[in-house]
Amino acid sequence: QGWVSTSQETLGTLFLAILTCIVGHRAYIGTLSPGAAGLALSYAISMPRDLMWLSRRLANMEVEFVSIERVMEYVRLPDEDAAHALTRGPIGDDDVTGQAVPLARSFAVLAQGLRLRYDAVGPWVLDGLSVRLPVGARAAVVGRTGCGKSSLL
């Protein structure tokens, strides 16, 4: 962010110097009144600061629009039933292979052959993950960036 401020300040100062030369020359040859020249220079002096303020507002607005983009992405998601039908078929007590999964009440977390992807045509983020965590057990999920830790949760 420092280089942006420095470049904007430099460009604004260069523009101010050019404008001062033009206004000074016109006032010197008499085509511009001294009052208009003073008004033009007083507005031109604040221009670098105003340009920096404008660029910061635009950058903040861009950051704010990211949240709107996320909301719009969630609004466009298909219903869970439709998405589930695209990936595995009807909802039931079957795992991915079609075999019945016994209800395990001794496990706090039980996942067998877990498969997850973010949209109907995208790649599998989690593919064939099986986890069994007994009640009261502690577990840590570790891994590289993008390996699916957050998706698992």
C-alpha positions as CSV (number, residue, x, y, z in Angstrom):
1,Q,0.0,0.0,0.0
2,G,3.0,2.3,0.5
3,W,4.0,2.2,-3.1
4,V,0.5,3.1,-4.2
5,S,0.5,6.2,-2.0
6,T,4.0,7.2,-3.1
7,S,3.2,6.8,-6.8
8,Q,-0.1,8.7,-6.4
9,E,1.6,11.5,-4.4
10,T,4.3,11.7,-7.1
11,L,1.8,11.8,-10.0
12,G,-0.3,14.4,-8.2
13,T,2.7,16.6,-7.5
14,L,3.8,16.3,-11.1
15,F,0.2,17.2,-12.3
16,L,0.2,20.2,-9.8
17,A,3.5,21.4,-11.1
18,I,2.4,21.3,-14.8
19,L,-0.9,23.0,-13.9
20,T,0.9,25.7,-11.9
21,C,3.2,26.4,-14.9
22,I,0.2,26.7,-17.3
23,V,-1.8,28.9,-14.9
24,G,1.2,31.0,-14.1
25,H,2.0,31.5,-17.8
26,R,-1.6,32.4,-18.7
27,A,-1.8,34.9,-15.8
28,Y,1.5,36.4,-16.9
29,I,0.4,37.0,-20.5
30,G,-2.9,38.3,-19.3
31,T,-5.4,35.7,-20.6
32,L,-6.3,34.6,-17.1
33,S,-7.3,37.0,-14.3
34,P,-5.3,36.8,-11.0
35,G,-8.5,35.8,-9.1
36,A,-9.2,32.9,-11.5
37,A,-5.6,31.9,-11.3
38,G,-5.6,31.8,-7.5
39,L,-8.9,29.8,-7.5
40,A,-7.5,27.3,-9.9
41,L,-4.3,26.9,-7.9
42,S,-6.2,26.6,-4.6
43,Y,-8.3,23.7,-6.0
44,A,-5.2,22.1,-7.7
45,I,-3.3,22.0,-4.4
46,S,-5.9,19.7,-2.8
47,M,-6.0,17.4,-5.9
48,P,-3.3,14.9,-4.8
49,R,-5.0,14.4,-1.5
50,D,-8.4,14.1,-3.1
51,L,-7.1,11.5,-5.5
52,M,-5.6,9.4,-2.7
53,W,-8.9,9.6,-0.8
54,L,-10.8,8.5,-3.9
55,S,-8.5,5.6,-4.6
56,R,-8.7,4.4,-0.9
57,R,-12.6,4.6,-1.1
58,L,-12.6,2.6,-4.3
59,A,-10.3,0.0,-2.8
60,N,-12.5,-0.3,0.3
61,M,-15.6,-0.5,-1.8
62,E,-14.0,-3.4,-3.8
63,V,-13.3,-5.2,-0.5
64,E,-16.8,-4.6,0.7
65,F,-18.3,-6.1,-2.6
66,V,-16.5,-9.4,-1.9
67,S,-19.1,-10.1,0.8
68,I,-21.9,-9.3,-1.6
69,E,-20.4,-11.7,-4.1
70,R,-20.3,-14.5,-1.5
71,V,-23.9,-13.9,-0.6
72,M,-24.9,-14.0,-4.3
73,E,-22.9,-17.3,-4.7
74,Y,-24.8,-18.8,-1.8
75,V,-28.1,-17.6,-3.1
76,R,-27.4,-19.4,-6.4
77,L,-26.6,-22.7,-4.8
78,P,-29.0,-25.6,-5.7
79,D,-31.1,-27.1,-3.0
80,E,-29.4,-29.7,-0.9
81,D,-31.7,-32.4,-2.1
82,A,-31.0,-31.6,-5.7
83,A,-27.3,-31.4,-5.1
84,H,-27.4,-34.7,-3.2
85,A,-29.3,-36.4,-6.0
86,L,-26.6,-35.3,-8.4
87,T,-23.8,-36.8,-6.4
88,R,-25.1,-39.9,-4.7
89,G,-28.7,-40.6,-5.5
90,P,-31.6,-40.6,-3.0
91,I,-31.0,-39.9,0.6
92,G,-30.8,-43.0,2.7
93,D,-28.8,-45.0,5.2
94,D,-26.5,-46.3,2.5
95,D,-22.9,-45.3,2.0
96,V,-21.3,-44.6,-1.4
97,T,-21.0,-48.3,-2.3
98,G,-24.7,-48.9,-1.6
99,Q,-24.1,-51.0,1.5
100,A,-26.1,-50.4,4.7
101,V,-24.3,-48.4,7.4
102,P,-25.0,-49.6,10.9
103,L,-25.9,-46.8,13.3
104,A,-23.0,-46.5,15.7
105,R,-24.1,-44.8,18.9
106,S,-20.6,-45.1,20.5
107,F,-19.1,-42.7,18.0
108,A,-19.3,-38.9,18.2
109,V,-18.2,-38.6,14.6
110,L,-18.6,-41.4,12.1
111,A,-17.9,-41.0,8.4
112,Q,-17.3,-43.8,5.9
113,G,-16.3,-43.2,2.4
114,L,-17.0,-39.5,2.7
115,R,-16.9,-37.7,-0.7
116,L,-17.4,-33.9,-1.1
117,R,-17.2,-31.4,-3.9
118,Y,-18.3,-27.8,-4.1
119,D,-20.4,-28.1,-7.2
120,A,-22.0,-30.8,-9.3
121,V,-19.2,-30.8,-12.0
122,G,-16.1,-29.9,-9.9
123,P,-13.4,-32.2,-8.7
124,W,-13.8,-34.1,-5.5
125,V,-12.3,-32.2,-2.5
126,L,-12.7,-35.1,-0.2
127,D,-12.7,-38.6,-1.8
128,G,-13.2,-41.7,0.2
129,L,-12.5,-40.3,3.7
130,S,-13.3,-42.5,6.6
131,V,-13.2,-41.2,10.2
132,R,-14.3,-42.7,13.5
133,L,-14.0,-40.6,16.6
134,P,-15.4,-42.2,19.8
135,V,-17.4,-40.0,22.2
136,G,-15.0,-37.9,24.4
137,A,-12.0,-38.3,22.0
138,R,-9.9,-35.4,21.0
139,A,-8.7,-35.0,17.4
140,A,-6.7,-32.5,15.5
141,V,-7.1,-31.9,11.8
142,V,-3.8,-30.8,10.2
143,G,-2.6,-30.5,6.7
144,R,-1.4,-28.3,3.9
145,T,-3.3,-25.3,2.5
146,G,-6.2,-26.5,0.4
147,C,-6.2,-30.1,1.5
148,G,-9.8,-30.0,2.8
149,K,-9.5,-29.4,6.5
150,S,-12.2,-26.8,6.6
151,S,-14.4,-28.8,4.2
152,L,-14.2,-31.8,6.6
153,L,-15.6,-29.7,9.4
